[in-house]
Amino acid sequence: MPISPEMNIATRDTFLTTVDDKFTTLVTDIDATIRAVSSDLEGYIIYKMLTYRVGHKRNDWLIAIDARGTKCVTLRFFKGVHILDTERLLRLGTTTIGNLDFTTSITPGDSARISDFTKQAIAWRAHEASQK
C-alpha cells in the first residue's frame, strides 16, 4: 500500500532538525533518491536514524540514513551482505549491515547505486516474506 508522500516528507523534515546544517541538502537528496524507487517505502525515525521499511513491523527496517556525526552521512542497508555489489562499495559493518558514506553530495553515479541497492533491499525483503 503506497505511503503518503506528504507523510514521508514530514518525517524527513523532522529528522532534518537533528542533522548538522552542512548535511541538510545531502540527506534531502539521498532521501529523495530512496523514495523515488518505491511508493511502498515508509520513512520513520528510529535509533536516531531516518529509516525505511516496507510493511508494518517497526523493527523491520531495510535502509537507514545516519547523520549523527559531523564527518559524513552514512547510508545503511540492513541486509547489505545480500546485495550484489560488484564494485565492492559497501563497507560491511556489524552482522549483515552494508554502509555507504557520503561527505558532501551525491553524484549521478551515486544516485544510480543508491537506487539499485534500494531495489535489491526491497526484493530481498519480499523474498524473505514469501519464505515465511
WOUR-V929235 format. One record per residue. N is the residue number from 1. PHI is phi in whole degrees, 0 to 359 (* if undefined). OMEGA is omega in whole degrees, 0 to 359 (999 if undefined). D_CENTER is the distance of its C-alpha to the mean C-alpha in Angstrom with 1 decimal. Layout:
# WOUR-V929235
n=N phi=PHI omega=OMEGA d_center=D_CENTER
n=N phi=PHI omega=OMEGA d_center=D_CENTER
This chain:
# WOUR-V929235
n=1 phi=* omega=182 d_center=18.9
n=2 phi=300 omega=179 d_center=17.1
n=3 phi=265 omega=179 d_center=15.7
n=4 phi=300 omega=177 d_center=17.4
n=5 phi=301 omega=179 d_center=15.8
n=6 phi=297 omega=179 d_center=17.7
n=7 phi=295 omega=179 d_center=16.3
n=8 phi=295 omega=179 d_center=12.7
n=9 phi=292 omega=178 d_center=14.1
n=10 phi=297 omega=178 d_center=16.2
n=11 phi=296 omega=178 d_center=13.4
n=12 phi=300 omega=181 d_center=11.6
n=13 phi=296 omega=174 d_center=15.2
n=14 phi=297 omega=178 d_center=15.9
n=15 phi=300 omega=182 d_center=13.1
n=16 phi=299 omega=178 d_center=14.4
n=17 phi=292 omega=180 d_center=17.8
n=18 phi=259 omega=188 d_center=16.7
n=19 phi=259 omega=174 d_center=15.4
n=20 phi=305 omega=184 d_center=18.0
n=21 phi=307 omega=182 d_center=19.3
n=22 phi=292 omega=180 d_center=18.9
n=23 phi=254 omega=184 d_center=15.1
n=24 phi=303 omega=181 d_center=15.1
n=25 phi=295 omega=180 d_center=15.2
n=26 phi=299 omega=179 d_center=12.6
n=27 phi=298 omega=180 d_center=10.0
n=28 phi=299 omega=180 d_center=11.5
n=29 phi=293 omega=178 d_center=11.3
n=30 phi=296 omega=179 d_center=7.7
n=31 phi=302 omega=181 d_center=7.1
n=32 phi=298 omega=179 d_center=10.0
n=33 phi=296 omega=179 d_center=9.1
n=34 phi=295 omega=183 d_center=6.2
n=35 phi=293 omega=179 d_center=8.8
n=36 phi=291 omega=182 d_center=11.6
n=37 phi=289 omega=185 d_center=10.9
n=38 phi=205 omega=176 d_center=12.0
n=39 phi=283 omega=178 d_center=13.7
n=40 phi=276 omega=179 d_center=13.3
n=41 phi=284 omega=177 d_center=9.7
n=42 phi=254 omega=175 d_center=10.5
n=43 phi=269 omega=176 d_center=8.9
n=44 phi=204 omega=183 d_center=10.7
n=45 phi=256 omega=176 d_center=11.5
n=46 phi=207 omega=182 d_center=12.4
n=47 phi=57 omega=182 d_center=13.3
n=48 phi=61 omega=178 d_center=13.2
n=49 phi=232 omega=171 d_center=9.4
n=50 phi=274 omega=186 d_center=7.5
n=51 phi=246 omega=182 d_center=6.1
n=52 phi=228 omega=178 d_center=6.0
n=53 phi=218 omega=170 d_center=9.0
n=54 phi=240 omega=184 d_center=11.9
n=55 phi=109 omega=189 d_center=15.1
n=56 phi=245 omega=179 d_center=16.6
n=57 phi=283 omega=187 d_center=16.3
n=58 phi=300 omega=183 d_center=14.8
n=59 phi=269 omega=181 d_center=14.2
n=60 phi=261 omega=182 d_center=12.6
n=61 phi=287 omega=179 d_center=8.9
n=62 phi=255 omega=187 d_center=7.0
n=63 phi=222 omega=177 d_center=3.4
n=64 phi=215 omega=171 d_center=3.9
n=65 phi=256 omega=180 d_center=5.2
n=66 phi=249 omega=181 d_center=8.7
n=67 phi=234 omega=183 d_center=11.5
n=68 phi=283 omega=183 d_center=14.4
n=69 phi=274 omega=179 d_center=16.5
n=70 phi=246 omega=182 d_center=18.5
n=71 phi=259 omega=182 d_center=18.1
n=72 phi=198 omega=171 d_center=14.6
n=73 phi=252 omega=181 d_center=11.0
n=74 phi=251 omega=175 d_center=9.0
n=75 phi=262 omega=185 d_center=5.6
n=76 phi=249 omega=174 d_center=6.0
n=77 phi=249 omega=187 d_center=6.5
n=78 phi=305 omega=178 d_center=9.0
n=79 phi=250 omega=182 d_center=11.4
n=80 phi=302 omega=179 d_center=11.1
n=81 phi=292 omega=180 d_center=14.9
n=82 phi=265 omega=182 d_center=15.1
n=83 phi=271 omega=175 d_center=13.4
n=84 phi=288 omega=185 d_center=16.2
n=85 phi=231 omega=186 d_center=15.8
n=86 phi=297 omega=179 d_center=19.3
n=87 phi=274 omega=181 d_center=18.9
n=88 phi=55 omega=180 d_center=17.8
n=89 phi=272 omega=181 d_center=15.2
n=90 phi=289 omega=174 d_center=13.0
n=91 phi=269 omega=183 d_center=14.5
n=92 phi=285 omega=181 d_center=15.0
n=93 phi=250 omega=181 d_center=15.0
n=94 phi=293 omega=178 d_center=16.6
n=95 phi=46 omega=189 d_center=17.3
n=96 phi=246 omega=187 d_center=14.7
n=97 phi=283 omega=172 d_center=11.6
n=98 phi=243 omega=187 d_center=10.8
n=99 phi=238 omega=169 d_center=9.8
n=100 phi=236 omega=180 d_center=9.9
n=101 phi=253 omega=178 d_center=11.7
n=102 phi=229 omega=183 d_center=12.6
n=103 phi=249 omega=184 d_center=15.7
n=104 phi=231 omega=183 d_center=16.9
n=105 phi=205 omega=175 d_center=15.3
n=106 phi=251 omega=179 d_center=13.7
n=107 phi=270 omega=173 d_center=16.3
n=108 phi=303 omega=176 d_center=16.7
n=109 phi=296 omega=177 d_center=16.3
n=110 phi=298 omega=179 d_center=12.9
n=111 phi=300 omega=179 d_center=11.9
n=112 phi=296 omega=179 d_center=13.5
n=113 phi=294 omega=179 d_center=11.8
n=114 phi=301 omega=179 d_center=8.2
n=115 phi=298 omega=180 d_center=9.7
n=116 phi=298 omega=181 d_center=11.6
n=117 phi=296 omega=178 d_center=9.2
n=118 phi=296 omega=177 d_center=7.2
n=119 phi=301 omega=179 d_center=10.9
n=120 phi=295 omega=179 d_center=11.9
n=121 phi=296 omega=178 d_center=9.5
n=122 phi=294 omega=179 d_center=10.9
n=123 phi=296 omega=178 d_center=14.3
n=124 phi=299 omega=181 d_center=14.3
n=125 phi=297 omega=179 d_center=13.8
n=126 phi=298 omega=179 d_center=16.5
n=127 phi=296 omega=179 d_center=18.7
n=128 phi=299 omega=180 d_center=18.5
n=129 phi=295 omega=180 d_center=19.3
n=130 phi=286 omega=180 d_center=22.2
n=131 phi=277 omega=184 d_center=23.6
n=132 phi=274 omega=999 d_center=24.2
